[in-house]
Amino acid sequence: MSNINWELKNCCDKDQKVFIATIGVFTVVILALWRTVLLTPFKLITVFLHETSHALACKLTCGDVEGMEVHANEGGVTKTRGGIYWIILPAGYLGSSFWGMVFILASTNLLTTRIAAGLFILALLIVLFIAQNWTLRGLCIGFIVFLAVIWVCQEMTKFKILRYVILFIGVMNSLFSVYDIYDDLISRRVHSSDAEKFAEICPCPCTGVGWGMIWGFISFIFLCASIYLGLVILS
């Protein structure tokens, strides 16, 4: 542990500069193309990870997942039975932020990039069998093929493109989760949102908007932590 450069002394070397610059470029590209159809598949992947996080929270609290849906309008639903509801509800937004951080950190190393891509493909395969609509099935199949093609291209060329794809998914997921929290829970205050439901069952005197702000802050911390930890790993 003493060898870990937590203070980021002598930052930044070439790899760290490339890491920061790539995240910056991806952020600009994502914001510039936010309203275009080009980002729709990646937005739907964020929704997929949101719903997957609900499902994982349900299973980890001894519940049953009866099905998942991801809709073309960037909405989704996970049907659960049992489990601990007050853990399942926040798991969607916070989980997608967490997975964004995981993807960003995984992209810092070729081995972890492969592991992340492999586990992501496995998750897509598992969800493919419990998907209850063709939007989600098509999304799973499309990204399995996409990642497989990118992986093959990486192994056959010198350009390590897979790590940049994983990093892009991570940045996209982190940005979209923060935006989604703001859009659903704060600016528009969707009354059927996870935060509103959480406010109803939580004994704390906090509204859905309040929980949205708390979750948004936590998601932003995940994003900042991913950049910092990425620099530490690369140092």
N, C-alpha and C positions, 0 to 999 in steps of 0.2 A: 504493500500500500504506500510505502514511503517513496516509491519511484513514480507515483502518479502525480502529474503536474497539475494539481488542482488550481494553482494560482496563475496558470497559463503564462509562466515566465518565458521570455523570448518569443512570444507570439507576435507575428504569425509566420510560419514557414510556407513553402509552396503549396503543400496539401491543404493546409488550413485556409489559405487565401482562396484556393479553388473551391473549397467547401462553402465558404461564406459567399463568394461571388456567384456560385451556382444557385444557392438558395435565393440570393437576391434577384438573379435573372428569372428563375422560376416564379418568384413572387410577382414580378412585373408582368411576365407573360400571362400568368393566371388572372391577375386583375384586369389586364387589357382584354383578355378573351372571355371574361366572366359571363357575359350575356350571350355568348355564341354557342352553337351546337357542338363545337369542337371539344368543349370541356364536359359536355353532358355525360359521356361514359365515366369520367373520373368523378363527377359529382355523384353519380349513381353508385360508384364503388364506395364513396364515403357513406352514403345511406346504407349500403350493404354492411359496412363495418359497424355502423350505428346499431343496426338491427341484430347483427351478430353479437355485439356486446350485451344487448338485452338477453339474448339467448344464453350466452355464457353465464351471465349473472344468475339466470334462472336455474340452470343446471348445477351451478356451484352452490346454490342454496336449496338443493334437493327438489327442485321443481321439474316440470315436464314442458318441453317445447313442442307445441302442436303444429307449428308451421310458420313460415316467414314469407313476406311479400315485399318487393321493391317496385315502386310504380314509376312510370315514365315522367310524372310531374315532380320527381325528386322527393316523393313521400314514401313511407314504408310502414309496415306493421309486423310485429312479432306476437304470435298467439301463444300465451303461456298458461300453465295451470300449476298452482302451488308456488313454492319458493317464497322468498322474503321480498315483498313488494317494494319496500322502501329502499332496498338495494338494487332491485331490477330497474326501477324507474330512472335513477340518475346514471345508470350504467351506459345508456345509449350515447348521450352527449359526451360524458367524461371518457367513456371507452373509446370513442372514435378519436378523441384528442390524444389519448394514450397510444393508440395504434399509429397515429401520425408520428409521434415521437419515436416509437419503435422502428418504423420504416426509415426515418431520418438517420437514426443512430446505426441501423443495420447497413446503410449505404456507405459507411466510412471504411468498410473492410470487404474485400472480395468474398471471403468465406461467409461472413455474416449476411452478405447480400444474397448469396446462393441459398443459405438457410432460410432467410426471410421469404424469398421467392418460392422456395419449395413448400414451406408451411402455408403460404398464401394460396398456392395452387391446391394444396390439400384441403384447406378450408373451403375453397370454391367448389371442390368436388363434393364435399360433405353437404354443403348447403344446396347443391344442385338436386339432391335427392329429397330434401324437405321443402324445396321451393314450391309455392302454391300459385304462382302466376308465371307467364312466359317472359315477362320483362326480366324477372330475376333469373330465370333459367337461361335466357339469352345472354344476360350480363355475365353469368358464371362461365358459360361456354366461350363467349367472346374473349374474356380476360385469360382464361386457361390457354387458349390458342395464342393470344397475343404474347403472354409471358413465355410460352414455350418457344415461339419464333424468336423473340428477343434473346432468350437464353442460348438457343442454337447459334444465333449470329455472334453472340459474345464468344462462344467457345471456338468458333471458326475464324474469328478475326482478332486483331490486336486491340481493337477499341472495346473497352469494358462498358458497353452500353447498358447492361442490366442494372448496374449500381445507380445510374442516372435515372432510369425508369423507376426504381424503388424510391429514390430520393424525391422524384417528382410526385409520386403517389403520397409520400409522407408529407411534403409541403402542402400539396393540394388538400389532403385530409385535415391537416392542422388549421389551415386558413378557412376551409369550408365549415369545420365544426364550430369555430369561433363565430363566423358569420351566421351560421344556422341558429346558434344560441341567441344571438342578438335579434335576428329576424323573427324567430318563432316565439321567443320568450320575453323579449323586452320591447321591441318596436311595435309589433303587431299584437302581441299578447294573445296567442291562440289558446282559447279556453280549454281545449282538449289536449293541450301539450303535456309532456311529462312533468314539467315544473309545476303546472297548475294542479295536476293530480297529486304530486308529491306534497304540495302545500296543504292539500286537504287532509292527508293522513299524518303529516308531521306535526307533533305537538308544539313545535317552535312557532312563535308569532311572526311568521315570515310569509309574504305573498309569493305567488308564482313568479312575478317580476323580480322579487328579491332573490329567489333561488336561481333565477336565470342569470342575474348579475354575478352571483357567487360561482355558479358553474362556468360562466364566461371567463371570470378571473382565473379560475383553476385551469381552464383550457389554455389561456394565454401563458400561464406559468409553464405548462407542458411544452408549449412551443419554444419559449425562451430556454427552458432546461435542455431541450433537444439540441439547440445550437451550442449552448455552453458545453454540454457533455460531449458533443461531437468534436469540438475543438480540443477538449481534454484527451479524447481517444486518439486524435491525430497528432498530439504533441509529443 
